[in-house]
Amino acid sequence: MAAESGDDLSPMLAAIGDDGQRMLGAIEASIVTDFAIRIATARQQTPRQQLAAMLAALKLAQRAALNAARALAKGEIQGRRAAVMRDRRQPKRVAGNRGLDQGPH
């Protein structure tokens, strides 16, 4: 029976991973677009002797933003998966199932 409950979780855990990857893809696209605009602006407005340093700084900042987004997405996926596993381990509560010693809530 334990194997059956583990198999029941597989589609849900896979869906969580897929959702997290879609979310990450959207965030990454947004970051890349933002930095493309910044780079285009820098090419137009930065003096030529400073342009190489500006572009290097922007590319470094973009890489850092992408890495931060990946870390956040990974944490989000792990958190969701842990919540599903935790909820599966807890016994199900039945609505209206109060003991005799409990008063109205």
HELIX and SHEET records of a PDB file:
HELIX    1   1 ALA A    2  GLN A   45  1                                  44    
HELIX    2   2 ARG A   48  ARG A   89  1                                  42    
END                                                                             
